[in-house]
Amino acid sequence: MNGSTTISSTPHTTQRVAILGAGIAGLTAAIDLSRQGFAVTIFERAAAPGGKMREVVVAGRPLDAGPTVFTLREIFDELYADAGASFSSAVKLIPANVLARHAWNAHEHLDLFADPQRSTDAIGSFAGKRDAEGFLRFTRQAQRIYATLDRTFMRASRPTPLGLSRRIGLGSINDLINIQPFTTLFKSLSHYFSDTRLIQLFARYATYCGSSPYLSPATLMLIAHVEQAGVWYVEGGMHRLAVSLAELATSLGAECRYGAEVTRVLVRGGRAAGVETHGGEIFAADAVVSNADNNALATGLFGDAVRTSVARTAPKARSLSALTWNLVAQTEGFQLARHSVFFGDAYASEFDDIFRRGRLPANPTVYVCAQDRYDGASPAQRGAERLLCLVNAPPIGDTHEFSAAEIESCETRTFRRLETCGLSVRREPAATRVTTPTDFNRLFPATGGALYGPASHGWMSSFTRPGSRSKLPGLYLAGGSTHPGAGVPMAATSGRLAAASIVADCVSIAPSRRVAMLGGTSMP
Ligand SMILES: Cc1cc2nc3c(=O)[nH]c(=O)nc-3n(C[C@H](O)[C@H](O)[C@H](O)COP(=O)(O)OP(=O)(O)OC[C@H]3O[C@@H](n4cnc5c(N)ncnc54)[C@H](O)[C@@H]3O)c2cc1C
């Protein structure tokens, strides 16, 4: 990985690595390890790569059912370049001019743009000059926090508060206060904005990592900078990115096995020694990378021997789940952008419902991704269009299955909110696919349907995610529940950090033993 790891020129051809899961982190780890001569095999229980970056088919048309906002493309530019490939040749990206369209009712709408001046002007017309100036101060602060934490925290392997202070050279308590870990995102926004709609809009960035703006540190305003730095449309859909990563890994020699569920991580001589699959295959390896949620290890899904390799996330520390509708439907009224947000009018109670009461929100904020639209333009083809509608939901899919009545009532509230804002969606049951927290828990076991690992609540939360080395030698961690956290670019980074740890552990052994197994333990 550029700038952070010494890559050995020694070929590691005798080193076998089993990767458990072909999510974004599993795939980026596979790419980095394969290009350095490791023999990599990925075991993925689903039929396709991508994990949460999955695709569903509705009314015969493929739709993204996971991430839709693609940012920080430079992380992928670097990944491909390091592997001797070109990201821009492999995946066609189109820059978005409209970052997102926001609505509170049929009359109050606000677009944010890639061009900050256009956003400033729009905010000025929407909320007045003072808040437009506040926006400029806010973007400068978000940029400052991002610049401070990018290499020192996000791309560094598991920093501690003390290590972080040293690394960013925090000279005084003021420097630490500048990254605003001790105040909540919601509270901090009143320093920049007086209009409650703008506070709500920028508070929502906490949900990008599955958290409540009322409980997470103001540091998360850096997400606003990430979006301001560029949002791209991926031609062919986000799932295309996962397919491209799998193709690159394969071209470098990795083997991807789909429909291959891992049931146990093997341990021998006090270190991870391979995996066992549902079909009973024993696959010996010198190192194992787990791209499953860390709770799957901690709750014993991969055997008692690895249960203590990582700490368990308490159910109340989990991040948001979601209730989603993938639809192919005609829309009328409100002109959708690719990304549109329809705000509920009781924001605090929305998070209270989810995190404290464990119920679907009475007054949901609704995100709609109109997958056939570029910026604000109508789809090229008239007629039904492809939509993903999402509301936040409690991560309790392992202990509570929402009844059909509860889902239906939330669906009514969701689409009523869209109507209030002027959007009508003509839904057909045959062209609708609903995914609940229980479904997400089934797809991503031991999560309760939490989609972003542990929530980022409290200033210490970022430091409690494990780094890429688990407590068990030979077992490495990668993915949204590992440092630096969830979101496509962060998961990609965690996969790279896991690969870098394996390489470092490998090259740190004596030169005479470099062709021996990782850590010097031979496999039978
Ligand atoms: C609805 C939704 C919307 C989102 N929106 C955005 C967005 O707009 N932008 C953004 O950046 N991020 C977004 N995210 C978050 C982002 O998708 C994730 O943080 C990221 O994709 C997680 O990647 P990961 O590496 O943790 O792997 P995961 O996606 O969690 O994949 C883990 C893989 O491990 C496999 N696995 C688990 N157990 C086993 C087993 N026993 N055997 C074999 N395989 C196994 C799973 O099948 C899965 O493929 C969204 C997520 C969701 C669900």
The ligand as an SDF file (V2000), in Angstrom:
LIG
                    3D

 53 58  0  0  0  0  0  0  0  0999 V2000
  -28.1710   -1.0010    2.0210 C   0  0  0  0  0  0  0  0  0  0  0  0
  -26.7370   -0.5390    2.1870 C   0  0  0  0  0  0  0  0  0  0  0  0
  -26.3760    0.7200    1.7510 C   0  0  0  0  0  0  0  0  0  0  0  0
  -25.0560    1.1610    1.8920 C   0  0  0  0  0  0  0  0  0  0  0  0
  -24.6960    2.3700    1.3680 N   0  0  0  0  0  0  0  0  0  0  0  0
  -23.3860    2.6990    1.2760 C   0  0  0  0  0  0  0  0  0  0  0  0
  -22.9740    3.7720    0.4440 C   0  0  0  0  0  0  0  0  0  0  0  0
  -23.7920    4.4170   -0.2090 O   0  0  0  0  0  0  0  0  0  0  0  0
  -21.6390    4.0540    0.3700 N   0  0  0  0  0  0  0  0  0  0  0  0
  -20.7110    3.3130    1.0520 C   0  0  0  0  0  0  0  0  0  0  0  0
  -19.5010    3.5920    0.9270 O   0  0  0  0  0  0  0  0  0  0  0  0
  -21.0780    2.2540    1.8210 N   0  0  0  0  0  0  0  0  0  0  0  0
  -22.3830    1.9220    1.9380 C   0  0  0  0  0  0  0  0  0  0  0  0
  -22.7710    0.8060    2.6240 N   0  0  0  0  0  0  0  0  0  0  0  0
  -21.7680    0.0950    3.4330 C   0  0  0  0  0  0  0  0  0  0  0  0
  -20.8490   -0.7720    2.5660 C   0  0  0  0  0  0  0  0  0  0  0  0
  -21.6120   -1.4970    1.6540 O   0  0  0  0  0  0  0  0  0  0  0  0
  -20.0800   -1.7420    3.4630 C   0  0  0  0  0  0  0  0  0  0  0  0
  -19.4240   -1.0390    4.5210 O   0  0  0  0  0  0  0  0  0  0  0  0
  -19.0240   -2.5410    2.7140 C   0  0  0  0  0  0  0  0  0  0  0  0
  -19.4760   -2.9810    1.4630 O   0  0  0  0  0  0  0  0  0  0  0  0
  -18.6640   -3.7220    3.6060 C   0  0  0  0  0  0  0  0  0  0  0  0
  -17.6650   -4.5030    3.0290 O   0  0  0  0  0  0  0  0  0  0  0  0
  -16.9660   -5.6490    3.8490 P   0  0  0  0  0  0  0  0  0  0  0  0
  -15.5970   -5.8100    3.3030 O   0  0  0  0  0  0  0  0  0  0  0  0
  -17.1080   -5.4130    5.3050 O   0  0  0  0  0  0  0  0  0  0  0  0
  -17.7180   -6.9900    3.4790 O   0  0  0  0  0  0  0  0  0  0  0  0
  -19.2380   -7.4470    3.5210 P   0  0  0  0  0  0  0  0  0  0  0  0
  -19.9760   -6.7200    2.4850 O   0  0  0  0  0  0  0  0  0  0  0  0
  -19.7640   -7.4590    4.8920 O   0  0  0  0  0  0  0  0  0  0  0  0
  -19.0460   -8.9340    2.9990 O   0  0  0  0  0  0  0  0  0  0  0  0
  -18.6530   -9.9940    3.8200 C   0  0  0  0  0  0  0  0  0  0  0  0
  -18.7130  -11.2480    2.9680 C   0  0  0  0  0  0  0  0  0  0  0  0
  -18.4020  -12.3820    3.7880 O   0  0  0  0  0  0  0  0  0  0  0  0
  -19.2340  -13.4400    3.3740 C   0  0  0  0  0  0  0  0  0  0  0  0
  -19.3400  -14.4320    4.4410 N   0  0  0  0  0  0  0  0  0  0  0  0
  -19.8370  -14.2390    5.6900 C   0  0  0  0  0  0  0  0  0  0  0  0
  -19.8280  -15.4080    6.3560 N   0  0  0  0  0  0  0  0  0  0  0  0
  -19.2970  -16.3310    5.5270 C   0  0  0  0  0  0  0  0  0  0  0  0
  -19.0100  -17.7350    5.6470 C   0  0  0  0  0  0  0  0  0  0  0  0
  -19.2950  -18.4080    6.7550 N   0  0  0  0  0  0  0  0  0  0  0  0
  -18.4480  -18.3710    4.5890 N   0  0  0  0  0  0  0  0  0  0  0  0
  -18.1500  -17.7060    3.4430 C   0  0  0  0  0  0  0  0  0  0  0  0
  -18.4270  -16.3960    3.2680 N   0  0  0  0  0  0  0  0  0  0  0  0
  -18.9810  -15.7180    4.3030 C   0  0  0  0  0  0  0  0  0  0  0  0
  -20.5680  -12.7650    3.0990 C   0  0  0  0  0  0  0  0  0  0  0  0
  -21.4020  -13.5690    2.2930 O   0  0  0  0  0  0  0  0  0  0  0  0
  -20.1060  -11.4970    2.3960 C   0  0  0  0  0  0  0  0  0  0  0  0
  -20.0000  -11.6760    1.0080 O   0  0  0  0  0  0  0  0  0  0  0  0
  -24.0790    0.3250    2.5090 C   0  0  0  0  0  0  0  0  0  0  0  0
  -24.4530   -0.9510    2.9440 C   0  0  0  0  0  0  0  0  0  0  0  0
  -25.7600   -1.3880    2.7690 C   0  0  0  0  0  0  0  0  0  0  0  0
  -26.1100   -2.7990    3.1560 C   0  0  0  0  0  0  0  0  0  0  0  0
  1  2  1  0
  2  3  1  0
  2 52  2  0
  3  4  2  0
  4  5  1  0
  4 50  1  0
  5  6  2  0
  6  7  1  0
  6 13  1  0
  7  8  2  0
  7  9  1  0
  9 10  1  0
 10 11  2  0
 10 12  1  0
 12 13  2  0
 13 14  1  0
 14 15  1  0
 14 50  1  0
 15 16  1  0
 16 17  1  0
 16 18  1  0
 18 19  1  0
 18 20  1  0
 20 21  1  0
 20 22  1  0
 22 23  1  0
 23 24  1  0
 24 25  2  0
 24 26  1  0
 24 27  1  0
 27 28  1  0
 28 29  2  0
 28 30  1  0
 28 31  1  0
 31 32  1  0
 32 33  1  0
 33 34  1  0
 33 48  1  0
 34 35  1  0
 35 36  1  0
 35 46  1  0
 36 37  1  0
 36 45  1  0
 37 38  2  0
 38 39  1  0
 39 40  1  0
 39 45  2  0
 40 41  1  0
 40 42  2  0
 42 43  1  0
 43 44  2  0
 44 45  1  0
 46 47  1  0
 46 48  1  0
 48 49  1  0
 50 51  2  0
 51 52  1  0
 52 53  1  0
M  END
$$$$
